[in-house]
Amino acid sequence: MLTVIPASRLLRSIPYRGENMSFETLTQLLTYRALHDSERIFISVPEQGKDLTYGAFYLAAQKLAQQLTRQGLQKGGRAALILENGANWVIAFWGVLLAGGVVIPLNPRFTPAEISGLLDQAKTQLIIANHEGANALPPDLLPGSNSWQQTSIDGNEEIYITVLEQPRRAVVHESQPSSADEALLLFTSGSTGVPKGVVLSHGNLLAEAGYIGQGHQLTAADIVLCILPFFHINGLVITMITPVFTGGRAVIPHKFSAGRFWELVNQYQVTWFSAVPTILSILLSKDETITARTTSLRFARSASSSLPVAILQEFEKRYGVPVIEAYGLSEAGSQVATNPLPPGVRKAGSVGLPVGNKIQVVDELGNPVAAGRAGEVILQGANVTKGYLDNLQASRESFQNGWFYTGDLGYFDEEGYLFLTGRKKELINRAGEKISPREVDEILYQLAEIELAAAVGVPDDLFGEEIVAFVQLRPGFQLNAERVLKHCKAYLADFKIPKQILFIEDFPKGANGKIQRRRLAGLYSRLTAASAAAAGNEDAAVSQYWQKPSRKELSAIMDCKQQQIKKYKVEVDGQGCKDCGYCIEVCPCGVFTQADYFNDKGYRPVLAKSSAACIGCRRCFFACPDFSISIDEQPAKEDYSEKSI
């Protein structure tokens, strides 16, 4: 029989003055809530129709913590969580912390190779996964061996727990809890190469939760709708940890659903939510209006990616809800600046004022610049990590003289509001002119027909780089490239006007919903290669393709009459497909289409529409980064020889 440690015993040495609390660790914070707010609801899970009070939640997390300790999780040991949002995720997070461990949130949609690499990089000691998360594990770690234990937490969906054979790092000896103890290990998106591990301490996260509560004036009366995944810093710290700090309530659906969003807001009287611009755009594209009962929502928070002014203005106009744009980074535990709530001054296009952090904008020599002048954003504060995991070079580059160099570009206005203009590595260098992609994005978003837009730099023989803009239209709207270019010419200098407008069905995004410009640039390269191949320019295509198309394949692309001669069966592995959209863009015959925005698995697979139209060029096969597409050649009506081509 399990013995649950009473909250009162753990709380003895924790000083507090009402809600002006002082804690060393997150677990002391949770213990405080379990003692002083035991009957207050902490989490609600709509799919289960279930509420957990702080008291009941604490007991469930303690129960799991004791099980993890028995299975071998040691103080300082790192535990990977591969779960979808829900009660299990939250209980597992706090259970690991109560056991003295460090949480590593991982995306269940990662491939087994990605998961394996991150587990090794983190020197992981223990894994907690649900069924979907377990399927993402490499074969040697799949459930079924004796090392796995299957358990159910407080009547929720069963989860799997395993301790890796050998501890992959030296664990910390038992000692008194400290604010310097590791609590969380997050990996950056890897847009610049190998993912970097960001280690955040209990003190970092406590400071950050306080800054968020202060910046958004959160109280115990607030109810947040958690629509972002907890494996990302925005969802985890902003919407899951902060409510514990303020004594609030979190409504946690398994995934974001545009169709149920306003229903949940009404049902639970939600007062705020945190989103990325993509989600706000999706809600707008649904063309729904808030019912008269939706009076609870105080504000919508947008972060993780630049919020186009047009989306902010349209959302506020349609729904009457203030949109608070904020600025955050994994290295700082999330938020470092935010626009104030009404009646404070909010500035469209600005990420607001620093809250809790010191922020400067500096030139290339590290000297602060005057208001209105752009430079790199640097910051310091109690919420900022000390450096990257086992990566001295990256740490030395980003952490200098007590300041964290973010790599973001921006400027302060005369009133101290921070405006971001882009990333240092995203600047487009056209014949020496440095162009911020966001500047072009903002002009594109002025067109009401556009749902998503992103400008990227692509190689150009004459100028070094040129600007190409990708556009996704709102459902039911039409727009041509000529009108887009005409609009750009009216508002942009000639050297900032995109040379090409490309319309696509869906944008490649990271787990945080941020548009991935590097993948768009890669998509442009593939499209260029496909065009060269279709034109018969094999040499131009060879450098872009993983495998050189044969003469037969090139001829097949050029002569669609071969559709009547050869047939191919196209299959897409829905489990493996991550919907990067490459197959849609590279297919010359429109073989592919997209499923609904979310299916029951939570992702958006690309499905074969008409395999009869396939000519077997294999562009989709070579372009697929997930290896989820296969093409089987069917018996031909007549044989083609090289001579006949």
Legacy VTK file of the C-alpha trace (Angstrom):
# vtk DataFile Version 3.0
C-alpha trace
ASCII
DATASET POLYDATA
POINTS 645 float
0.000 0.000 0.000
1.320 3.425 -0.937
2.001 5.981 1.758
1.280 9.519 0.600
3.323 12.246 2.269
1.000 14.886 3.766
1.371 18.339 2.280
1.651 19.850 5.753
4.830 17.895 6.502
6.540 19.071 3.317
5.481 22.663 3.938
7.008 23.168 7.386
10.080 25.143 6.315
8.519 27.137 3.467
8.076 30.829 4.287
5.063 32.587 2.804
2.989 35.671 3.455
-0.456 35.008 2.042
-0.065 35.003 -1.717
3.285 36.828 -1.502
4.960 33.444 -1.482
8.621 32.537 -1.363
9.679 29.072 -2.520
12.887 27.315 -3.445
11.317 24.752 -5.792
8.216 24.118 -7.876
7.339 21.146 -5.683
7.155 23.416 -2.652
4.768 25.617 -4.637
2.516 22.658 -5.478
2.611 21.517 -1.852
1.490 24.975 -0.767
-1.482 24.795 -3.132
-2.404 21.302 -1.927
-2.480 22.558 1.657
-4.120 25.965 1.226
-6.325 25.399 -1.846
-7.079 21.690 -1.568
-10.720 22.059 -2.691
-10.044 24.512 -5.513
-10.161 22.976 -9.009
-6.738 22.848 -10.663
-7.320 21.009 -13.960
-10.334 20.094 -16.076
-10.192 17.605 -18.959
-13.163 18.119 -21.332
-12.841 14.749 -23.107
-13.198 12.941 -19.778
-15.616 15.385 -18.171
-13.237 15.325 -15.239
-12.023 17.892 -12.700
-9.125 17.499 -10.273
-8.745 19.739 -7.241
-5.310 20.802 -6.048
-5.631 18.330 -3.166
-6.642 15.373 -5.334
-4.066 16.264 -7.941
-1.303 16.403 -5.339
-2.198 12.894 -4.124
-2.125 11.521 -7.693
1.237 13.152 -8.428
2.696 11.896 -5.119
1.475 8.386 -5.892
3.256 8.444 -9.240
6.379 9.966 -7.677
6.650 7.041 -5.277
6.220 4.567 -8.125
8.934 6.310 -10.143
11.265 6.217 -7.153
10.673 2.474 -6.731
11.426 1.948 -10.409
14.781 3.650 -10.033
14.366 7.355 -10.788
16.983 9.109 -8.678
17.362 12.714 -7.617
18.606 14.619 -10.640
17.692 11.753 -12.971
16.140 12.836 -16.247
12.746 11.477 -17.288
11.374 11.856 -20.813
7.638 12.521 -21.208
6.186 11.406 -24.555
2.500 12.073 -24.021
-0.379 14.071 -25.439
-1.928 16.903 -23.431
-4.233 15.805 -20.668
-4.354 14.828 -17.006
-1.650 12.188 -17.465
0.813 14.746 -18.849
0.331 17.124 -15.934
0.438 14.386 -13.296
3.560 12.895 -14.894
5.289 16.295 -14.965
4.698 17.025 -11.293
5.262 13.381 -10.333
8.761 13.459 -11.806
9.523 16.708 -9.966
8.185 15.338 -6.663
10.487 12.330 -7.122
13.426 14.723 -7.502
13.776 14.181 -11.234
14.175 16.440 -14.256
11.472 16.524 -16.953
12.319 16.201 -20.663
9.155 16.947 -22.700
9.302 15.318 -26.149
6.960 15.617 -29.112
5.070 12.327 -29.748
5.240 13.123 -33.476
9.022 12.865 -33.549
10.434 9.960 -35.520
12.119 7.070 -33.663
15.488 8.329 -34.908
14.791 11.811 -33.515
13.588 10.393 -30.196
16.636 8.142 -29.891
19.032 11.016 -30.566
17.410 13.259 -27.957
17.289 10.491 -25.343
21.011 9.940 -25.811
21.800 13.646 -25.853
19.917 14.103 -22.573
21.384 10.969 -20.949
17.834 9.956 -20.101
17.215 7.638 -17.161
13.480 6.979 -17.455
10.701 7.229 -20.067
6.985 7.829 -19.516
4.806 7.403 -22.618
1.242 6.762 -23.656
0.327 4.480 -26.562
0.992 7.085 -29.257
4.221 8.204 -27.619
5.435 4.626 -27.255
4.973 4.114 -30.996
7.461 6.933 -31.594
10.204 5.080 -29.730
13.042 3.262 -31.515
12.495 -0.518 -31.878
14.851 -1.441 -29.030
12.772 0.640 -26.610
9.253 -0.398 -27.637
6.951 -1.606 -24.838
6.757 -5.359 -24.473
10.003 -6.068 -22.700
10.175 -6.798 -18.982
11.577 -3.340 -18.318
8.238 -1.683 -19.098
5.474 -1.298 -16.532
1.940 -0.404 -17.504
-0.015 1.690 -15.047
-3.039 3.942 -14.766
-2.918 7.239 -12.907
-6.084 8.141 -11.045
-8.293 6.292 -13.518
-6.838 7.988 -16.582
-5.591 6.346 -19.772
-2.865 3.786 -19.123
0.740 4.852 -19.539
4.014 2.988 -19.925
7.055 3.540 -17.721
10.535 2.137 -18.241
13.951 2.735 -16.744
16.767 2.525 -19.252
19.255 -0.250 -18.493
22.053 2.053 -17.425
21.681 5.571 -16.044
22.877 7.806 -18.871
24.238 10.509 -16.617
25.685 10.885 -13.152
22.794 11.542 -10.798
22.902 14.091 -8.003
23.354 12.901 -4.415
20.517 13.506 -1.975
20.500 17.042 -0.590
18.105 19.766 0.464
15.971 21.113 -2.410
17.492 24.184 -4.010
16.314 26.772 -6.507
19.406 25.875 -8.554
18.266 22.258 -9.000
17.431 21.295 -12.575
13.710 20.997 -13.261
13.267 21.038 -17.029
15.310 20.146 -20.098
13.878 21.461 -23.365
15.302 21.088 -26.835
15.169 23.913 -29.333
13.442 23.254 -32.635
16.750 22.554 -34.363
16.144 25.084 -37.141
19.847 25.916 -37.023
21.058 22.318 -36.989
21.442 19.901 -34.082
18.882 20.649 -31.329
20.290 22.528 -28.360
19.322 21.474 -24.854
18.028 24.279 -22.638
18.298 23.461 -18.932
15.950 25.437 -16.676
16.155 25.308 -12.899
13.360 25.446 -10.348
14.394 29.025 -9.662
14.231 29.940 -13.357
10.683 28.608 -13.658
9.423 30.110 -10.400
10.747 33.515 -11.450
9.159 33.143 -14.885
5.770 32.145 -13.480
5.866 35.246 -11.309
6.724 37.459 -14.282
3.847 35.990 -16.305
1.365 36.449 -13.475
2.534 40.032 -13.043
2.509 40.855 -16.748
-1.011 39.524 -17.331
-2.466 40.422 -13.906
-3.481 36.813 -13.261
-5.301 35.769 -10.087
-6.861 32.635 -8.626
-10.103 33.576 -10.398
-8.558 33.106 -13.843
-9.239 30.055 -16.008
-6.892 29.312 -18.906
-7.712 27.165 -21.944
-4.573 25.154 -22.775
-4.530 24.734 -26.552
-0.766 24.559 -27.073
1.197 21.326 -26.550
2.948 20.969 -23.215
6.138 19.755 -24.866
6.602 23.364 -25.984
7.678 26.132 -23.601
4.670 28.349 -24.362
2.124 25.689 -23.493
4.044 24.276 -20.542
5.195 27.321 -18.598
2.593 29.896 -19.628
-0.550 27.774 -19.361
0.328 24.881 -17.039
2.933 26.026 -14.486
1.737 29.620 -14.104
-1.792 28.662 -12.918
-0.194 26.792 -10.003
1.678 29.967 -9.097
-1.500 32.076 -9.195
-3.864 29.419 -7.832
-5.870 29.413 -11.053
-7.523 26.698 -13.111
-6.420 25.071 -16.376
-8.802 23.524 -18.915
-6.803 20.939 -20.873
-8.293 19.397 -24.024
-6.140 16.745 -25.689
-5.608 19.001 -28.695
-6.704 22.269 -30.239
-9.993 22.113 -32.125
-11.215 25.201 -33.947
-14.698 23.688 -34.073
-14.905 23.290 -30.277
-12.876 26.310 -29.235
-15.689 28.751 -28.463
-17.819 25.952 -27.009
-15.096 25.252 -24.430
-14.668 28.959 -23.707
-18.382 29.158 -22.917
-18.619 25.872 -21.035
-15.747 26.603 -18.648
-16.032 30.401 -18.600
-12.438 30.685 -19.773
-10.821 34.052 -19.008
-7.696 33.782 -21.185
-5.710 31.592 -23.541
-2.252 31.588 -25.082
-1.858 30.882 -28.784
0.401 31.327 -31.766
-0.596 33.576 -34.698
-1.464 30.531 -36.800
-4.220 29.549 -34.366
-5.687 33.058 -34.345
-5.700 32.956 -38.139
-7.437 29.562 -38.137
-10.133 30.837 -35.774
-10.702 33.809 -38.062
-10.925 31.580 -41.127
-13.760 29.615 -39.488
-15.876 32.766 -39.813
-17.644 32.209 -36.508
-18.919 34.846 -34.098
-18.931 34.710 -30.334
-22.328 34.038 -28.845
-23.834 36.398 -26.329
-22.793 34.022 -23.526
-19.089 34.517 -24.239
-18.426 37.323 -21.833
-15.771 35.669 -19.685
-12.722 36.056 -21.956
-10.455 38.843 -20.662
-7.707 38.560 -23.264
-6.016 36.390 -25.854
-2.243 36.043 -25.679
-0.117 35.573 -28.805
3.558 34.619 -28.782
6.198 32.222 -30.196
6.044 33.929 -33.590
5.515 37.458 -34.885
1.842 38.426 -34.931
0.854 40.206 -38.145
-0.891 43.474 -37.350
-3.744 42.618 -39.722
-4.573 39.425 -37.787
-4.466 41.255 -34.447
-6.787 43.985 -35.670
-9.266 41.618 -37.321
-9.437 39.318 -34.270
-10.129 42.214 -31.923
-12.677 43.744 -34.290
-14.592 40.506 -34.814
-14.552 39.107 -31.289
-14.077 42.178 -29.106
-11.289 40.466 -27.175
-7.973 42.284 -26.623
-5.028 40.448 -28.170
-1.879 40.753 -26.071
1.260 40.133 -28.092
4.182 38.922 -26.009
7.776 37.872 -26.581
9.423 34.798 -25.169
12.249 32.315 -25.598
12.963 28.828 -24.313
16.244 30.079 -22.853
14.309 32.490 -20.621
11.618 30.071 -19.503
9.269 31.721 -22.002
8.022 35.304 -21.622
10.367 38.299 -21.295
8.149 41.138 -22.553
4.455 41.730 -23.081
1.960 44.400 -23.976
-0.063 45.536 -20.955
-3.717 44.697 -20.541
-6.324 47.431 -21.032
-6.464 50.217 -20.010
-2.705 50.123 -20.514
-1.329 51.140 -23.901
-1.033 48.277 -26.395
0.895 48.888 -29.576
0.139 46.822 -32.664
3.320 45.303 -34.042
5.124 45.587 -30.698
5.833 42.768 -28.243
5.423 45.256 -25.429
7.425 46.181 -22.359
9.978 44.123 -20.406
8.513 42.383 -17.349
11.028 41.095 -14.816
13.896 41.096 -17.315
16.490 43.644 -18.315
16.452 44.011 -22.097
18.799 45.984 -24.325
19.203 46.433 -28.072
22.866 46.480 -29.091
24.963 46.947 -32.215
27.459 44.444 -33.622
30.036 45.516 -31.022
27.631 44.966 -28.139
27.004 48.658 -27.476
23.447 49.789 -26.640
21.781 51.758 -29.439
19.394 54.689 -29.256
15.604 54.398 -29.431
14.393 53.832 -32.955
17.622 52.184 -34.075
17.628 48.446 -34.763
20.079 45.939 -33.346
20.258 42.574 -31.609
18.051 41.991 -28.572
19.930 40.841 -25.460
18.549 40.175 -21.993
19.256 39.005 -18.467
17.107 37.936 -15.530
16.416 35.312 -12.886
14.450 33.291 -15.438
17.339 32.925 -17.930
19.215 29.617 -18.245
22.933 29.494 -17.507
23.753 27.845 -20.827
23.131 24.983 -23.227
23.479 21.327 -22.320
26.990 19.997 -23.103
27.480 22.663 -25.778
30.229 25.050 -24.726
30.574 26.631 -28.159
26.894 27.571 -28.416
26.917 28.784 -24.811
29.947 31.013 -25.388
28.362 32.493 -28.505
25.020 33.252 -26.867
25.978 34.094 -23.267
28.423 36.969 -22.938
29.196 39.187 -19.937
26.061 38.117 -18.114
23.782 38.772 -21.102
21.929 36.310 -23.321
22.209 37.230 -27.008
18.899 36.147 -28.485
19.703 36.408 -32.196
16.485 38.411 -32.589
16.608 41.821 -34.227
14.519 44.734 -33.025
14.349 48.228 -31.603
12.807 50.216 -28.758
10.578 53.178 -29.461
10.728 56.363 -27.395
8.282 54.943 -24.830
10.259 51.757 -24.233
8.099 49.394 -26.294
10.054 46.643 -28.037
9.501 45.911 -31.734
10.975 42.786 -33.356
12.033 42.928 -36.994
13.331 39.405 -37.585
16.157 37.002 -36.905
19.805 37.711 -37.649
20.042 34.524 -39.691
16.752 35.166 -41.525
17.733 38.534 -42.966
17.662 38.524 -46.750
20.812 39.982 -48.287
19.875 41.247 -51.740
22.883 42.869 -53.367
24.009 44.202 -49.993
20.570 45.450 -48.951
19.470 43.762 -45.706
15.741 43.037 -45.806
13.655 41.749 -42.905
11.213 39.031 -44.051
8.648 40.250 -41.553
8.499 43.636 -43.249
7.334 41.893 -46.414
5.008 39.595 -44.440
3.181 42.555 -42.915
2.363 43.980 -46.337
1.096 40.612 -47.565
-1.173 40.214 -44.532
-2.932 43.446 -45.443
-4.745 41.501 -48.164
-7.911 40.048 -46.645
-7.746 36.950 -48.838
-4.458 35.788 -47.301
-4.537 33.474 -44.284
-0.778 32.841 -43.968
2.226 34.418 -45.653
5.993 34.233 -45.371
8.825 35.791 -47.348
12.098 33.892 -47.694
15.459 34.485 -49.288
16.486 32.177 -52.125
19.788 31.977 -54.047
20.118 34.287 -57.033
23.031 34.472 -59.498
22.782 38.238 -59.946
21.859 39.587 -56.500
23.121 36.809 -54.243
19.649 36.404 -52.771
16.170 37.225 -53.995
12.823 37.420 -52.225
10.123 34.818 -52.776
6.784 34.986 -50.957
4.663 31.963 -50.056
0.948 32.543 -49.583
-1.916 30.429 -48.261
-5.419 31.704 -49.019
-8.395 31.596 -46.715
-10.980 28.964 -47.617
-13.310 30.164 -50.354
-11.159 33.154 -51.362
-9.362 33.742 -54.648
-6.308 35.842 -55.396
-3.722 35.927 -58.149
-0.037 36.749 -58.116
-0.489 39.884 -60.201
-2.707 41.504 -57.583
-0.336 40.511 -54.772
2.639 42.037 -56.585
0.671 45.185 -57.363
-0.119 45.550 -53.670
3.539 45.031 -52.726
4.684 47.658 -55.233
2.389 50.199 -53.586
3.946 49.766 -50.140
7.480 48.404 -50.566
10.686 49.749 -52.058
11.504 48.110 -55.363
14.316 45.971 -53.930
11.939 44.573 -51.280
9.293 43.370 -53.736
9.165 39.562 -54.077
10.242 38.306 -57.459
7.740 35.465 -57.225
4.506 34.651 -55.387
3.868 30.971 -54.689
0.453 29.761 -53.552
0.524 26.653 -51.347
-2.115 24.641 -49.499
-0.365 24.487 -46.145
2.735 25.879 -44.464
5.464 23.814 -42.830
5.399 24.613 -39.128
7.309 23.577 -36.062
5.718 22.045 -32.997
5.118 25.529 -31.647
3.126 26.525 -34.730
5.855 28.808 -36.016
6.258 28.951 -39.787
9.582 27.373 -40.737
11.161 29.621 -43.349
14.090 27.277 -43.889
11.740 24.520 -44.999
10.003 26.966 -47.329
13.368 27.776 -48.871
13.948 24.046 -49.268
10.531 23.665 -50.866
11.420 26.406 -53.342
14.588 24.521 -54.263
12.590 21.367 -54.894
10.034 23.212 -56.993
12.844 24.779 -59.004
14.380 21.360 -59.534
11.047 19.894 -60.588
10.509 22.701 -63.097
13.979 22.140 -64.497
13.284 18.435 -64.814
9.965 19.063 -66.536
11.734 21.355 -69.004
14.224 18.629 -69.808
17.121 20.394 -68.082
18.533 17.315 -66.368
21.753 18.950 -65.214
19.846 21.599 -63.258
17.731 18.929 -61.627
20.529 16.592 -60.600
21.943 18.836 -57.865
18.510 19.245 -56.241
17.375 15.603 -56.332
18.534 12.857 -54.058
18.567 10.562 -57.109
18.941 11.630 -60.715
15.737 10.987 -62.704
16.244 8.579 -65.574
15.474 9.495 -69.186
12.388 7.384 -68.910
11.159 9.296 -65.848
11.843 12.667 -67.436
10.000 11.632 -70.556
7.094 10.466 -68.422
6.866 13.888 -66.827
6.829 15.575 -70.215
4.321 13.246 -71.867
1.188 12.737 -69.801
-0.140 10.322 -72.408
1.874 7.704 -70.579
-0.857 7.812 -67.937
-2.840 5.514 -70.197
0.108 3.159 -70.641
1.501 2.727 -67.132
-0.309 2.854 -63.804
1.157 3.351 -60.367
-0.272 2.753 -56.930
0.557 5.549 -54.500
0.368 4.834 -50.793
0.894 7.230 -47.899
1.657 5.954 -44.430
-0.704 8.053 -42.331
1.154 7.161 -39.150
4.476 8.364 -40.515
3.293 11.355 -42.559
3.808 14.754 -40.921
2.194 16.770 -43.725
5.133 18.884 -44.780
3.293 19.469 -48.066
6.191 18.604 -50.353
4.253 15.906 -52.233
1.442 18.330 -53.053
3.831 20.897 -54.432
6.090 18.652 -56.482
3.455 16.427 -58.078
2.810 17.500 -61.717
-0.497 15.616 -61.930
-2.337 16.643 -58.768
-2.255 13.178 -57.263
-2.373 14.377 -53.676
-4.866 16.224 -51.521
-5.097 16.977 -47.815
-7.280 15.541 -45.096
-9.091 17.607 -42.485
-7.030 20.003 -40.403
-7.077 17.568 -37.475
-8.019 13.925 -37.552
-8.312 11.591 -34.589
-4.528 11.240 -34.411
-3.972 14.967 -34.054
-1.945 15.490 -37.208
-2.782 16.247 -40.823
-1.689 13.459 -43.156
-1.480 13.979 -46.871
-3.535 11.322 -48.628
-3.506 9.991 -52.152
-6.389 11.408 -54.151
-6.094 9.678 -57.499
-3.402 7.087 -58.009
-4.707 6.570 -61.551
-3.273 9.978 -62.457
0.216 9.039 -61.220
2.860 8.889 -63.952
5.556 7.440 -61.746
7.971 10.345 -61.782
8.756 9.583 -58.104
9.148 13.244 -57.213
6.977 12.724 -54.127
9.046 9.714 -53.071
12.331 11.596 -53.288
10.952 14.782 -51.709
9.340 13.087 -48.700
11.460 13.749 -45.575
9.389 11.300 -43.504
9.787 8.321 -45.900
6.024 7.898 -45.699
5.314 7.623 -49.438
5.658 4.441 -51.477
4.937 3.908 -55.169
4.286 0.472 -56.646
4.467 0.064 -60.409
1.465 -1.831 -61.751
1.506 -4.140 -64.781
1.792 -2.086 -67.952
-0.525 -2.383 -70.926
2.532 -2.318 -73.130
6.220 -2.177 -72.394
8.274 0.930 -72.909
11.903 0.621 -73.836
14.562 3.302 -73.674
14.457 3.358 -77.447
10.795 4.294 -77.523
11.357 7.405 -75.390
LINES 1 646
645 0 1 2 3 4 5 6 7 8 9 10 11 12 13 14 15 16 17 18 19 20 21 22 23 24 25 26 27 28 29 30 31 32 33 34 35 36 37 38 39 40 41 42 43 44 45 46 47 48 49 50 51 52 53 54 55 56 57 58 59 60 61 62 63 64 65 66 67 68 69 70 71 72 73 74 75 76 77 78 79 80 81 82 83 84 85 86 87 88 89 90 91 92 93 94 95 96 97 98 99 100 101 102 103 104 105 106 107 108 109 110 111 112 113 114 115 116 117 118 119 120 121 122 123 124 125 126 127 128 129 130 131 132 133 134 135 136 137 138 139 140 141 142 143 144 145 146 147 148 149 150 151 152 153 154 155 156 157 158 159 160 161 162 163 164 165 166 167 168 169 170 171 172 173 174 175 176 177 178 179 180 181 182 183 184 185 186 187 188 189 190 191 192 193 194 195 196 197 198 199 200 201 202 203 204 205 206 207 208 209 210 211 212 213 214 215 216 217 218 219 220 221 222 223 224 225 226 227 228 229 230 231 232 233 234 235 236 237 238 239 240 241 242 243 244 245 246 247 248 249 250 251 252 253 254 255 256 257 258 259 260 261 262 263 264 265 266 267 268 269 270 271 272 273 274 275 276 277 278 279 280 281 282 283 284 285 286 287 288 289 290 291 292 293 294 295 296 297 298 299 300 301 302 303 304 305 306 307 308 309 310 311 312 313 314 315 316 317 318 319 320 321 322 323 324 325 326 327 328 329 330 331 332 333 334 335 336 337 338 339 340 341 342 343 344 345 346 347 348 349 350 351 352 353 354 355 356 357 358 359 360 361 362 363 364 365 366 367 368 369 370 371 372 373 374 375 376 377 378 379 380 381 382 383 384 385 386 387 388 389 390 391 392 393 394 395 396 397 398 399 400 401 402 403 404 405 406 407 408 409 410 411 412 413 414 415 416 417 418 419 420 421 422 423 424 425 426 427 428 429 430 431 432 433 434 435 436 437 438 439 440 441 442 443 444 445 446 447 448 449 450 451 452 453 454 455 456 457 458 459 460 461 462 463 464 465 466 467 468 469 470 471 472 473 474 475 476 477 478 479 480 481 482 483 484 485 486 487 488 489 490 491 492 493 494 495 496 497 498 499 500 501 502 503 504 505 506 507 508 509 510 511 512 513 514 515 516 517 518 519 520 521 522 523 524 525 526 527 528 529 530 531 532 533 534 535 536 537 538 539 540 541 542 543 544 545 546 547 548 549 550 551 552 553 554 555 556 557 558 559 560 561 562 563 564 565 566 567 568 569 570 571 572 573 574 575 576 577 578 579 580 581 582 583 584 585 586 587 588 589 590 591 592 593 594 595 596 597 598 599 600 601 602 603 604 605 606 607 608 609 610 611 612 613 614 615 616 617 618 619 620 621 622 623 624 625 626 627 628 629 630 631 632 633 634 635 636 637 638 639 640 641 642 643 644
